[in-house]
């Protein structure tokens, strides 16, 4: 145990630079025993010709082409030449965007049908459960993945629920049919850490001996991260030679009293967050609580990737932009509980205004994920009423580039740039319309969904044969 406050401050001072380091190998705390087995679907070259293209970089190209080959974007521009073996798609009158990315989803952990047997999103046994991983609850057969695909969703982060102060690790998936979640796991994507402010932990644990006040919530976060700083200190790369740590190859048996060397799954996750290898995503509504969490992050040397829901983010938009923190928000959900009471329909547009901002439209809904493009359109409409004209080439950033940034995958996807994954949606017109349909969806250059081709409309194994399912009796 740390003996004094001064020694604690020294420990945090030693740890904080680790989190700030940019070019470094991931720490031992985030070694993955359940690695991705995702492989892209083989598909020939595709040239989409003469479409309106929103690149996700803030650029709009009219009458432009998009060339995909070997799973990657080859080029975006006018007059591209199709390889001899390419499939040519007539994009006349169509719009093309990067694949939509949902930064906040519970598909697979709160699967359909929504019955108690499928309720696997909240490990509500302790206020702090950083040891649990959402990926170990994911049911890949959830039909919601495929209805999301029909809405243009190509990648999504699956998070634990928000009952707990620290709910566990989230995982980023490629939205492809698979028998196992590992077959969907986005290669190389960092984990997220789900945390929650405010009413939810109070409500769940107030009668269970856990925190019943907001000050109790903050004390709970601090206690967990104090333990994590001690864990990092005891598991530094050069331990005393007489001790054997869980990550060491040293065969010498650990002594009964050398408990500092024991591996702890909770501390692994928190240490990974402090070191910057796990991205912190916080369910938080009120501006004052978001400010408190930013101060908590400074106290322990971790970085907040995004505040989720964030209905009062417009009140601290300048601070979020200055500190490089994304706001992942709904277009117009508000007032369903006290901490959501002060929401406004211009929230996303106002968070988007400062230089360096990162506004995101998210779903937190198995239905809303099917129409995130229309949710963004709502924001554009309300912004216009308030005197803020937002062009489609900018609004698309809320759905593609910015969520990719928050998830740590912007180097791989989120924009239509040469060398990036060919995650692409072809729309029947502007995606910011209530009449918009995703006609074709490509993931790594493979056409995985086609609204006009039933053979490219995947169906979950769970749904196959449902009409012929036996009735009566208990199985």
C-alpha positions in Angstrom: 0.0 0.0 0.0 1.1 3.6 -0.6 2.1 5.1 2.8 1.5 8.8 2.2 -0.3 11.3 0.0 3.1 12.5 -1.2 4.1 9.1 -2.4 0.8 8.7 -4.2 1.4 12.0 -6.0 4.9 10.7 -7.0 3.4 7.5 -8.4 0.8 9.4 -10.5 3.6 11.7 -11.7 5.6 8.7 -12.9 2.5 7.1 -14.6 1.1 10.2 -16.3 3.9 10.5 -18.9 3.1 6.9 -19.9 -0.4 7.9 -20.9 0.9 10.8 -22.8 3.3 8.8 -24.9 2.3 8.5 -28.6 4.5 6.0 -30.3 4.8 3.0 -28.0 4.0 -0.6 -27.9 0.8 -1.6 -26.0 1.5 -2.5 -22.4 1.3 -6.1 -21.0 -2.0 -5.1 -19.4 -3.8 -5.3 -22.8 -2.4 -8.5 -24.2 -5.4 -10.2 -26.0 -6.0 -13.9 -25.3 -9.2 -13.7 -27.5 -7.8 -12.2 -30.7 -9.7 -11.3 -33.8 -10.2 -14.0 -36.4 -11.8 -11.6 -38.9 -10.9 -12.1 -42.5 -12.4 -10.0 -45.3 -14.7 -11.5 -47.8 -12.9 -12.0 -51.2 -14.4 -9.7 -53.8 -13.1 -8.3 -57.1 -12.4 -4.7 -57.9 -15.4 -2.3 -57.9 -15.7 1.1 -59.5 -18.6 3.3 -58.5 -19.0 5.8 -61.3 -20.5 9.3 -61.5 -21.9 9.7 -58.0 -22.0 12.5 -55.5 -19.2 11.5 -53.1 -18.8 12.7 -49.5 -15.3 11.7 -48.6 -15.6 12.1 -44.8 -12.7 14.6 -44.9 -15.0 17.6 -45.4 -15.0 17.4 -49.1 -17.8 16.9 -51.6 -17.2 15.7 -55.1 -20.0 15.8 -57.7 -19.9 13.4 -60.6 -17.0 11.5 -59.0 -15.8 7.9 -58.9 -14.7 5.6 -56.1 -12.4 2.6 -56.9 -12.0 -0.3 -54.5 -9.6 -3.2 -54.9 -8.2 -5.9 -52.6 -10.3 -4.6 -49.6 -9.0 -1.0 -49.8 -9.8 2.3 -51.4 -7.6 2.8 -54.4 -8.8 6.2 -55.5 -11.5 8.8 -55.3 -12.0 11.4 -58.1 -13.3 12.1 -61.6 -12.6 9.9 -64.6 -11.0 7.0 -62.8 -10.3 4.0 -65.1 -11.9 0.6 -64.2 -9.6 -2.4 -64.2 -10.6 -5.0 -66.8 -12.1 -7.3 -64.2 -13.9 -4.6 -62.2 -17.6 -4.5 -61.4 -18.9 -1.1 -62.5 -21.7 0.4 -60.5 -23.6 3.3 -62.1 -23.7 6.0 -59.4 -25.7 8.5 -61.4 -28.1 10.2 -59.0 -26.6 8.3 -56.1 -24.5 9.5 -53.1 -21.5 7.7 -51.7 -20.2 8.0 -48.2 -17.8 6.1 -45.9 -19.5 3.4 -43.9 -21.4 4.7 -40.8 -19.8 3.9 -37.4 -21.8 3.8 -34.2 -19.7 4.5 -31.2 -22.3 3.4 -28.7 -24.2 0.2 -29.2 -25.4 -2.7 -27.1 -26.3 -5.1 -30.0 -25.4 -8.6 -29.1 -25.3 -8.0 -25.3 -28.9 -6.8 -25.2 -30.0 -8.9 -28.2 -33.3 -9.4 -29.9 -35.6 -10.9 -28.7 -35.3 -8.7 -25.7 -35.9 -11.3 -23.0 -34.1 -11.8 -19.7 -32.1 -14.7 -21.2 -30.5 -12.2 -23.6 -29.9 -9.5 -21.0 -26.1 -9.7 -20.8 -25.0 -6.0 -20.7 -24.8 -5.1 -17.0 -22.8 -7.1 -14.5 -24.7 -5.4 -11.7 -22.9 -7.3 -8.9 -20.5 -4.5 -7.9 -20.3 -0.8 -8.6 -16.9 -1.3 -10.3 -16.4 -4.2 -12.7 -13.6 -3.3 -15.0 -12.8 -7.0 -15.1 -15.7 -7.8 -17.4 -15.5 -7.6 -21.2 -18.6 -6.9 -23.3 -17.2 -9.2 -26.0 -17.7 -12.2 -23.8 -21.5 -11.5 -23.8 -21.9 -10.9 -27.5 -24.4 -13.1 -29.3 -23.3 -12.9 -33.0 -26.7 -14.2 -34.2 -28.5 -11.1 -32.9 -30.7 -10.0 -35.9 -30.0 -6.4 -34.9 -26.6 -6.5 -36.5 -28.1 -7.1 -39.9 -30.9 -4.5 -39.6 -28.1 -2.1 -38.7 -26.2 -3.2 -41.8 -29.2 -2.3 -43.9 -28.9 1.2 -42.4 -25.3 1.6 -43.6 -23.5 0.6 -40.3 -20.1 -1.0 -41.2 -18.4 -0.8 -37.7 -19.7 -0.4 -34.2 -18.5 -0.3 -30.6 -20.3 -2.7 -28.3 -20.3 -1.5 -24.7 -21.4 -2.9 -21.3 -24.4 -1.1 -19.8 -24.4 1.9 -17.5 -25.4 0.5 -14.2 -21.9 0.6 -12.8 -19.4 3.4 -12.1 -16.9 1.3 -14.2 -18.8 -1.2 -16.3 -16.0 -3.0 -18.1 -14.4 -3.1 -21.5 -16.1 -2.4 -24.8 -15.1 -3.9 -28.1 -15.2 -2.6 -31.7 -16.7 -4.9 -34.4 -16.8 -5.1 -38.2 -20.5 -5.5 -39.0 -20.3 -8.8 -40.8 -22.1 -12.1 -40.2 -20.1 -14.6 -38.1 -20.5 -17.6 -35.9 -18.2 -16.1 -33.3 -17.7 -12.6 -32.0 -14.0 -13.0 -32.8 -14.9 -13.3 -36.4 -16.4 -9.8 -36.1 -13.7 -8.2 -34.0 -12.1 -5.2 -35.7 -8.4 -6.1 -36.2 -6.2 -3.8 -34.2 -8.9 -1.7 -32.7 -8.2 -0.7 -29.1 -10.6 -1.7 -26.3 -12.9 0.9 -24.8 -13.5 1.3 -21.0 -17.2 2.1 -20.2 -17.8 4.4 -17.2 -21.0 6.1 -16.0 -21.8 9.2 -14.1 -24.9 10.4 -12.2 -28.2 8.7 -11.7 -27.7 5.2 -13.0 -25.1 4.0 -10.4 -27.0 5.8 -7.7 -30.3 4.1 -8.7 -28.8 0.6 -9.0 -26.6 0.6 -5.9 -28.3 3.1 -3.6 -30.2 0.2 -1.9 -27.4 -2.3 -2.3 -24.7 -0.8 -0.1 -23.0 1.0 -3.0 -22.9 4.7 -3.8 -26.1 6.5 -3.2 -24.9 10.0 -4.0 -22.8 11.7 -6.7 -20.1 12.3 -4.1 -20.1 8.5 -3.5 -19.8 8.0 -7.2 -16.6 10.1 -7.5 -15.1 8.5 -4.4 -15.7 5.1 -6.1 -13.8 6.2 -9.3 -11.0 7.5 -7.2 -10.6 4.4 -5.1 -10.5 2.2 -8.2 -7.8 4.3 -9.9 -5.7 4.6 -6.7 -5.6 0.8 -6.7 -4.7 0.8 -10.3 -1.8 3.3 -9.8 -0.4 1.0 -7.1 -0.9 -2.0 -9.4 1.2 -0.3 -12.1 3.9 0.6 -9.6 4.2 -3.0 -8.3 4.3 -4.4 -11.9 7.0 -2.3 -13.4 9.2 -3.9 -16.0 12.1 -4.4 -13.5 10.7 -6.1 -10.4 13.0 -7.3 -7.6 14.6 -10.6 -8.7 13.1 -12.5 -5.7 9.6 -11.8 -6.9 7.7 -13.6 -9.6 5.0 -11.5 -11.3 2.1 -13.0 -13.4 3.7 -11.7 -16.6 7.2 -13.0 -15.8 8.8 -16.1 -17.2 10.8 -16.5 -13.9 9.9 -20.0 -12.6 10.6 -19.2 -9.0 7.5 -19.5 -6.8 6.1 -16.3 -5.4 6.1 -16.0 -1.6 2.8 -16.0 0.2 3.2 -12.3 1.1 4.2 -11.0 -2.3 0.6 -10.3 -3.3 1.6 -7.3 -5.4 2.7 -9.7 -8.1 -0.6 -11.4 -8.6 -2.5 -10.7 -11.8 -5.8 -8.8 -11.3 -8.3 -8.5 -14.1 -9.8 -5.3 -12.8 -6.5 -3.6 -12.5 -5.4 -4.8 -15.9 -8.2 -2.8 -17.5 -7.7 0.3 -15.4 -3.9 0.2 -15.9 -4.5 -0.1 -19.6 -6.6 3.0 -19.5 -4.0 5.0 -17.5 -1.3 3.9 -20.0 -3.4 5.1 -22.9 -3.9 1.6 -24.4 -7.7 1.5 -23.6 -9.9 4.4 -24.6 -12.2 5.8 -21.9 -15.8 6.3 -22.9 -18.1 7.9 -20.2 -21.9 7.9 -20.0 -22.5 11.4 -18.6 -25.3 13.9 -19.1 -24.6 17.0 -17.0 -22.0 19.6 -17.9 -20.8 19.9 -14.3 -20.3 16.2 -14.1 -18.4 16.1 -17.3 -16.1 18.8 -16.0 -15.6 16.7 -12.8 -14.7 13.6 -14.9 -12.2 15.7 -16.9 -10.5 16.7 -13.6 -10.6 13.0 -12.5 -8.8 12.1 -15.8 -6.1 14.7 -15.0 -5.7 13.4 -11.4 -4.9 9.9 -12.6 -3.3 10.6 -16.0 -5.8 9.0 -18.4 -7.5 10.5 -21.4 -11.3 10.7 -22.0 -12.0 9.6 -25.6 -15.7 10.7 -25.5 -18.6 11.6 -23.3 -21.7 9.7 -24.4 -25.3 11.0 -24.3 -23.8 14.4 -23.1 -27.1 16.3 -23.3 -25.5 19.4 -21.7 -22.3 19.2 -23.7 -23.2 22.5 -25.5 -22.4 24.2 -22.2 -18.8 23.1 -22.2 -18.2 22.8 -26.0 -15.1 25.0 -25.9 -13.5 22.9 -23.1 -14.2 19.6 -24.9 -12.6 20.9 -28.1 -9.6 22.3 -26.3 -9.0 19.0 -24.5 -9.6 16.9 -27.6 -12.6 15.1 -26.1 -15.4 13.9 -28.4 -19.1 14.3 -27.6 -21.3 11.4 -28.7 -24.9 12.5 -28.6 -28.4 11.9 -29.7 -30.2 14.4 -32.0 -33.1 15.1 -29.7 -33.6 12.6 -26.8 -34.0 14.6 -23.6 -36.2 14.9 -20.5 -36.7 11.2 -19.8 -34.9 11.7 -16.4 -33.8 14.6 -14.4 -30.2 14.6 -15.6 -31.4 14.6 -19.2 -33.8 17.6 -18.6 -31.6 20.4 -19.9 -31.1 19.0 -23.4 -31.6 21.1 -26.5 -32.0 20.1 -30.2 -29.0 22.3 -31.2 -26.7 20.4 -28.9 -24.6 18.5 -31.5 -24.4 21.6 -33.8 -23.1 23.7 -30.9 -20.6 21.1 -29.8 -19.4 21.0 -33.4 -18.7 24.7 -33.7 -15.3 25.3 -31.9 -12.0 24.8 -33.6 -10.8 21.2 -33.0 -14.3 19.9 -32.0 -15.4 16.3 -32.3 -19.2 15.9 -32.5 -20.7 12.4 -33.0 -24.2 11.1 -33.6 -24.7 7.8 -31.7 -27.6 5.5 -31.2 -27.6 3.6 -27.9 -30.6 1.9 -29.5 -31.2 -1.2 -31.6 -33.7 0.9 -33.6 -31.9 4.2 -33.8 -28.8 2.5 -35.2 -30.8 1.7 -38.4 -31.2 5.4 -39.2 -28.3 7.4 -37.8 -28.2 9.3 -41.1 -31.7 10.6 -40.4 -30.7 11.5 -36.9 -27.9 13.6 -38.3 -30.4 15.2 -40.7 -32.5 16.3 -37.7 -29.4 18.1 -36.3 -28.9 19.9 -39.6 -32.5 21.0 -39.6 -32.5 22.4 -36.1 -29.2 24.0 -36.6 -30.5 25.8 -39.7 -33.5 27.2 -37.7 -30.9 28.6 -35.3 -29.0 30.2 -38.1 -26.3 27.6 -38.5 -26.1 26.1 -42.0 -24.2 22.8 -42.0 -23.3 21.3 -45.3 -23.7 17.5 -46.0 -19.9 17.2 -46.5 -19.4 18.4 -43.0 -22.3 16.6 -41.3 -21.1 13.2 -42.6 -18.1 13.6 -40.2 -20.5 13.1 -37.3 -21.2 9.6 -38.6 -17.8 8.4 -40.0 -14.6 10.3 -39.3 -15.3 11.5 -35.7 -16.5 8.1 -34.3 -13.5 6.5 -36.0 -11.3 9.0 -34.2 -13.0 8.3 -30.8 -12.5 4.6 -31.3 -8.9 4.8 -32.3 -9.4 3.4 -35.8 -9.3 6.6 -38.0 -6.0 5.4 -39.5 -8.0 2.4 -40.9 -11.5 3.6 -41.7 -13.9 6.5 -41.4 -12.9 8.4 -44.6 -12.7 7.6 -48.3 -8.9 7.9 -48.8 -6.5 5.8 -50.7 -5.2 2.9 -48.6 -8.0 2.8 -46.1 -10.5 0.0 -45.6 -13.1 0.1 -48.4 -16.0 0.5 -46.0 -18.5 2.3 -48.3 -22.2 3.0 -48.6 -24.1 3.8 -51.8 -27.3 5.8 -51.1 -30.3 6.3 -53.3 -29.9 10.1 -52.9 -28.7 12.4 -50.2 -28.4 10.4 -46.9 -29.7 13.3 -45.0 -33.3 12.7 -45.9 -36.2 10.7 -44.5 -36.4 9.0 -47.9 -32.8 7.9 -47.9 -32.0 4.2 -48.3 -28.6 2.5 -48.2 -28.8 0.6 -51.5 -25.4 -1.1 -51.3 -23.0 -1.6 -48.4 -19.3 -2.6 -48.8 -17.1 -3.8 -46.0 -13.4 -4.1 -47.0 -14.5 -3.8 -50.6 -17.0 -6.7 -50.5 -20.6 -6.0 -51.3 -22.2 -7.5 -48.1 -25.6 -5.8 -48.6 -27.6 -5.0 -51.6 -31.2 -3.7 -51.2 -32.1 -4.9 -54.7 -30.4 -8.4 -54.5 -32.0 -10.8 -51.9 -28.9 -13.0 -52.2 -26.9 -10.2 -50.6 -29.3 -9.5 -47.7 -27.8 -11.6 -44.9 -30.2 -13.3 -42.4 -29.2 -14.4 -38.9 -29.1 -18.1 -38.2 -31.5 -17.4 -35.4 -34.1 -16.1 -37.9 -33.8 -18.9 -40.4 -36.8 -21.2 -40.3 -38.6 -19.1 -37.6 -41.9 -19.4 -39.6 -41.7 -23.2 -39.4 -40.7 -23.4 -35.7 -42.7 -25.9 -33.6 -45.3 -24.5 -31.3 -46.4 -25.8 -27.9 -44.5 -27.7 -25.3 -41.6 -26.8 -23.2 -38.1 -27.3 -24.6 
